[in-house]
């Protein structure tokens, strides 16, 4: 297997946050709780964020301790291994309260490292 440049994992996080923001554009909490397809999409994107965070090198995580890396990966583990235990109220709160700040933090790391949008063939 080809080893991915870790900046691509940062890009994956940013792309997933952008996707979630698109899903949440102009929807109410009630609509989120009533729309299983939307819930599935958001939970999948949170899983991707956690998987990508898990693949960020330790030195980068240690240099950016303000980001709750363990919590991000922990949520991924719950989603992946205890999918029946996913708390949609918690998911809603993460999306509304935590993702905007995470996006800023990851974008700064990505930009500081000279990240550019990868070419997709």
C-alpha positions, 0 to 999 in steps of 0.5 A, a space after each residue: 500500500 502506498 503511504 499517503 502524505 499526511 497533508 492529505 489527511 488534513 485535506 480529508 478533514 477539511 473536505 468532510 467539514 465542508 460537506 457537513 456544513 453543506 448538509 446543515 445549510 438551512 436545516 433545523 434541528 427537527 429536520 436533522 432528527 427526522 432525516 435518516 439519510 442526513 444523519 447517515 451522511 453526517 455520521 459518515 463524515 465524522 467517521 472520516 474526520 476521526 480516521 483522518 485525525 488518527 493518521 496525523 503524525 504524532 509530532 503534528 498532533 503534539 504541536 497542536 495540542 489545542 485540537 482534541 485529537 483523542 476525542 475526535 478519534 474516540 468519536 470515530 471509534 464509537 461510530 465505527 464499533 458502537 454504531 448503535 450507541 451514536 447519540 444524535 443530540 451529541 452529533 448535532 452539538 458537535 456539528 454546531 459547536 465544535 466543527 467551526 473551530 476545528 475547521 479553523 484549526 485544521 485550515 491553519 495547520 494545512 496552510 502553514 504546511 503549504 497545503 494545496 487542494 490535491 489533484 483528483 484524477 
